[in-house]
Amino acid sequence: MSESPILELNHISMRFGGLQALDDVSFDLREGEVHALVGENGAGKSTLMRILSGVYTEYGGEYILDGQPVKLRSPHDALYRGIGMIHQELSVMPELSVAENLFLGRQPYTRWGMIDWKMMNRVAEEEMQKLGFDIDVRQPLENYSLGIQQVAEVLRVILSGARVLIMDEPTSALSPSEVERLIELTNVLRALHKRSIIYISHFLDEVMRVADRITVLRDGRKVSTLDSESTSKSHLISLILGREADATLPSTEEHKGGISLLSVQNLSAEAFNDISFEIGAGEIVGLYGPVGAGHFDVARTLFGMFRFDSGTISVDGHQFPSNFSARYAIAHGVAYATESRRKSLFMDTANYANITLPHLNRIGGILPQYHKEVSVARQAMEAVNVQPCVPDNTVGTLSGGNQQKVAIARWITFPPRVFVVSEPTRGMDVGAKNEVLSILIDFRNQGFGVLVVSSEPETVLAVADRIIVMSRGKIVSELQNSDDLQKDALMRLI
Amino acid sequence: MTTQTEVVGRQTTEAKSTIWLRRLRALAQVWTLLALMIFFSLVSTSFLHPNNLNNILVQVSTLAILGTGMTFVLLTGQIDLSIAALVTLTGIISAHMFTAMKIAEPWPTVAALGAATLLGIISGIASTRFRIPAFMTTLAMSLIASGLATWISQGRTYFTISPVAQFLGSGRVAGQDSFRILPIVAALCLLIGFLVLRYTRFGRYVYMTGSNPSAARLAGINTNLIIGATLAISGFTAGLAGMVNMGRLGSAQPQVIDSFLIDAIGAVVLGGTSLSGGRGGILQTVIGLLIYGTLRNGLDNIPQIDPFMKQFITGVVLLGALVVNLLFAGRAGRDRT
């Protein structure tokens, strides 16, 4: 490993409106090095990554590549200069063959101007073999596992000339054996191909194994850059959180809530496996996991938006049929607010119409009655304190926090038995966050069951009575929430 | 933009000036229509004559019936390419039953309308059950319908048509020179469409399905059922248009008049109903129809124009009208993205 950095960021700062996303962050990458970036959600990892890959072009500070200051104009410009990005959501073309994917946009041509399939397939085969994958590169990529698809994406970026690879949460959707292969791949890349890798991940064990150095970000500032050999997981956690980590894990306790409202038994689907849990009356259960753990898919499944292969879902002892619809779920007492407000609300439409839509049949029969709808909506909006409380305004005119309240207000007029809510507080300021969380607590106090699904440990810790931790599609632990339970305990489990 | 303007109209917190600006933009199509009418009344002496205005109404009536169903379909973000063929098929079924099979009314009419609706329902089921885009299923349905028409008629034209069709297509309210029945049928069709879209739960579901399908499903709307129902409605209105068209022509021909399809979609979209769903409505369709009718008829009333140039000019003015619409509504559209 050479000591001279091939890429340096000096004193980078960036603001989004009132938010200081990055504050005087410096970072460097040496040739043949794996340098990990860790930090909580919102610590500034994504912003830094977007600056590195040329997405954000307006920032304070200096970007130095091979000793020369550069100003990247776009992700395309970044790739041209040898900086490639592997996104968490793969950007491969599943229908094309492995070889075609590797040569996407740069197919070799014969001198007759036809695509040189022979050469393309031969080179692709060789390159895959070099990395230890003996596969038929003529097959469509979708025939292979997600792990192989990711390898193909990495290889494509390398073949297009990238010397620096930025990998964003590369393992979050992979199975344990695929994770092992990816870690091997990074070793091969740095040893054989002399590539440098910026590795962003929530999984600290993995980070410690794969990285040479680790940079910790917290609240937009750089906390420290450490050699991974001379640090420990608990030290890292304490740096990430900014305080001493609690060394002892709280004990797992059995659920002792009231009558069971929701019962999920051995639920399995593509994105998760063998999920079982119960939610009692007057209980908030937190379903926590890193992005890609499958917990959001569990939520979708409970609302009939996602098919499941096996297992059972019962509400109030009534078992749901195997492919029930959202309508069925609503009629049987399940409510759901997604993590994406854009997907669940009609931004161009009035608040009242958004709120009454799921219950139009109960509000006005065949002919919806404007005045009735508005009064129902106004009550619901007042109950969750939507500001400004104007049922006729469109949802799009509200702030993010208030939009979320509208998404919740939908379910207040005809309360469900179980309320499933994904990322209830994503992207909100503290005030709005607390308001939304207290609405959920109100729901619980009225005797309903609430399932809070989130990748933000703070959210589940703040409201949940019990926390189920998921990682890579499986439940890894179930904890009783208490004031002693800290973020680091949750992070340690994944 | 029924829901849109409705919402704008009830805004209470926005500044008055913004509301007016938005209203002006929402009315872009009306300005286009007015501009065309003023233009034609200036260059042509016969254009504003009551007889000619009546002509415009009669000319767009068939299109209005087709446009009603098309508005429903486009609002859900789908499209129905089978309507022109359904127009032909209903005419042939009705005429064949009445003339060749000697079956008395109302059965020929019931069978013809029923067949058109049924084919619409089949398109709907194929699109939603098997997730084939309505573009393709209705394209196939258009071949099926015109194929059936050719087969039933064996290629001949029927010159005797049933009294129901005759009444709908060329009947008059009272005597020889009184008002025609046809525009009344078209107006009724539009009115019912308007009331259903604006005031019923089904209408709300149609808008919501087109505006944001995933959000609609999350709110428990059976979007498949809604899309299927709009295709059935479009099938029915195409059938009705087939009856009046046959009545107007006095005969039933097995050839498909392709312009019906393009004209219906053109008029609805020209009015301001979005091709991607969720925005628009019957009021917009009415304006679009009138623009279309004015344009077609207005050019006929300028004798100086070379008849071989008419189609070309129609195209140019149409493009111009679309650009004007966009200039008026453009900012509002961009604000939403």
Interface residues (C-beta under 8 A of the other chain):
Chain A: F303 M305 S325 A326 R327 A329 I330 A331 Y336 T338 K343 S344 L345 F346 M347 D348 T349 A350 A353 L357 P358 L360 N361 G364 G365 I366 L367 P368 P388 V390 D392 N393 T394 G396 R410
Chain B: T3 Q4 V7 R10 Q11 T12 T13 Y199 T200 R201 F202 R204 Y205 Y207 M208 S211 N212 S214 A215 A216 R217 L218 A219 G220 I221 N222 G278 R279 R336
